[in-house]
Amino acid sequence: MAPAQPRDIGWNEAFRLDNPIVTDKDGNKKFHLEFDLRQFKPEEINLSTANNVLTVEAKHEEKSDGRLSYREYRRQYTIPEGVNVETLKSKLGHNGVLSIEAPVQKKQDVAIPIKHK
């Protein structure tokens, strides 16, 4: 039996960005994104939302022996309709993958009254 292959986090991130709406085991739809931030410390990561756009940023700077190393990560994602930004929750896993989730609110059917002349 072949050993289990490590999960390709980069591929998974791209897949999630293209397919952010998933269905959980109870049949509820949720918004779910994953970002590969394993090269950053938790205190180097910032999340924000503005105008229905989620921004994930991370910056790392390292100085040693007169050398400077700098890494930066930035992704922006437009929050889909049906997702309230106030319900977004994030979790940074031990593997450096940042998960962001929120429930997708069901669209309400609305009756439109007909005006009679």
C-alpha positions, 0 to 999 in steps of 0.5 A: 500500500502506497503512503498517503500523499500530502495535501497540495495546499496551493491547489486546494486554495485555487480550487476553493477560490473558484468554488467557494460555496459548499454543502455541509453534512447537514445539507446547509450551504456555506461560504468556505475559503482556504489560504496557504499562509504557512510561511507566515506567523499568526501576528503577520496576518491581517483580514479585513472587509470593505465594500463586500470585498474580503482582503487577506494580507500577510507580511514577513520581514527577516534581517540577519547578517546584513541581509534582508528577506521580505515576503508578502501575500495579498488576496482579495475576494468579492463576497458572494450574494447571500453571505453576510460579512458580519458572519465571517469566521476565520481559523488558522490551522496548525498547518498554516492554512487559514480557513474563512467560513460563513453560512449562506443565507437562503434567498427569500421568495417575495410576493409582488403585489399587483396594483389594479387600476 
